[in-house]
């Protein structure tokens, strides 16, 4: 990650800023995937990304992204496959402050007023989180067959964690961790969520997360099965019979 800082003048977002890139990251962010391949063949480290500027995304994050930002072209599937075989872990891209909140809340269908939401101080995402859906702005874009293939490749990679793809550090303190299934619901990628649930039924999911992802119940029976699974994971209450019965009643009311 050595080299001088480069002053950006072409992008309105980055205009005047100085950024440190490796050559392979610069090539990837300009959709020069053939050049990326040439760098990788000559030993470019696929796990290095930006080290001094957010979001510290690695080459694998950029190749995993299913919906490109600011006109950056999507990496070919063959490139993603090669990078997965060379990567030595499950790297994290980090966002902080306003950028973290923009990314986290951008696709929420229910939490439109971000001022009323818990404020996030830092957000960390794996390449799988990028593939499921990472975009700034409220842009509807249904998943394509290539997106599904991208997610499948990453999920089947030996180093990929499904139980922790997104980690939020809250400004008021505390941390919240999201599984791949929960992240798909939060990004309103419900077809992906159903696929993940059917493939990995042990992944945790909260009932409110299912509701947020599919508030109108468009998934029908598949959505209800996912919701029932989430309800089944709720505690039934304390040790006493009254607490257990109250827990069951809460679950029944939520189901109805």
Long-range contacts (C-beta under 8 A, 24 or more apart in sequence): 1-48, 1-49, 1-50, 1-51, 11-70, 13-70, 19-50, 19-53, 20-50, 20-51, 20-52, 20-53, 21-50, 22-48, 22-49, 24-59, 25-49, 25-50, 25-59, 25-62, 28-59, 28-62, 28-63, 28-75, 29-62, 29-72, 30-72, 31-68, 31-72, 31-73, 33-73, 33-75, 33-76, 33-79, 36-75, 36-79, 37-79, 37-82, 40-82, 40-83, 40-86, 46-83, 46-86, 46-87, 47-87, 47-88, 47-89, 47-91, 49-91, 49-93, 54-94, 54-95, 54-96, 54-99, 55-93, 55-94, 55-95, 55-99, 55-125, 56-92, 56-93, 56-94, 57-93, 57-130, 58-91, 58-93, 58-127, 59-83, 60-84, 60-87, 60-91, 60-127, 61-91, 61-93, 61-125, 61-127, 61-130, 63-127, 64-127, 64-128, 64-130, 64-131, 64-150, 64-154, 65-130, 65-131, 65-134, 66-130, 66-131, 66-132, 66-133, 66-143, 66-144, 66-146, 66-147, 66-150, 66-151, 67-133, 67-134, 67-135, 67-139, 67-141, 67-147, 69-135, 69-136, 74-146, 77-146, 77-149, 77-150, 77-153, 80-150, 80-153, 80-154, 81-153, 84-153, 84-154, 84-157, 87-157, 87-159, 88-159, 89-159, 90-126, 90-127, 90-128, 90-159, 90-160, 90-161, 91-126, 91-127, 92-124, 92-125, 92-126, 92-167, 93-124, 93-125, 93-126, 93-130, 94-122, 94-123, 94-124, 95-122, 95-123, 95-124, 95-125, 96-121, 96-122, 96-123, 97-121, 99-136, 100-168, 102-136, 103-134, 103-135, 103-136, 104-168, 104-186, 106-135, 106-136, 106-137, 106-138, 107-133, 107-135, 107-138, 107-186, 107-187, 107-188, 108-186, 108-188, 108-212, 109-188, 109-212, 109-213, 109-215, 110-211, 110-212, 110-215, 111-212, 118-170, 118-171, 118-172, 119-170, 119-171, 119-172, 120-168, 120-169, 120-170, 120-171, 121-169, 121-170, 121-171, 122-168, 122-169, 123-166, 123-167, 123-168, 123-169, 124-166, 124-167, 125-165, 125-166, 126-160, 126-161, 126-164, 126-165, 126-166, 127-154, 127-160, 128-154, 128-155, 128-160, 128-161, 128-162, 128-165, 128-180, 129-165, 129-166, 129-180, 129-183, 132-165, 132-180, 132-183, 132-184, 132-187, 132-189, 132-192, 133-183, 133-184, 133-187, 133-188, 133-189, 134-187, 143-189, 143-191, 143-192, 147-192, 148-192, 148-195, 151-192, 151-195, 155-180, 155-196, 155-199, 162-196, 162-200, 162-203, 163-203, 163-204, 179-203, 179-204, 179-205, 181-205, 182-206, 182-209, 184-213, 185-209, 185-210, 185-212, 185-213, 185-214, 186-212, 186-213, 187-213, 188-213, 188-214, 189-213, 190-214, 190-218, 190-219, 190-223, 193-226, 194-219, 194-222, 194-223, 194-226, 197-225, 197-226, 197-229, 201-229, 204-233, 205-229, 205-230, 205-233, 206-230, 206-233, 207-231, 207-234, 207-254, 227-255, 228-255, 231-255
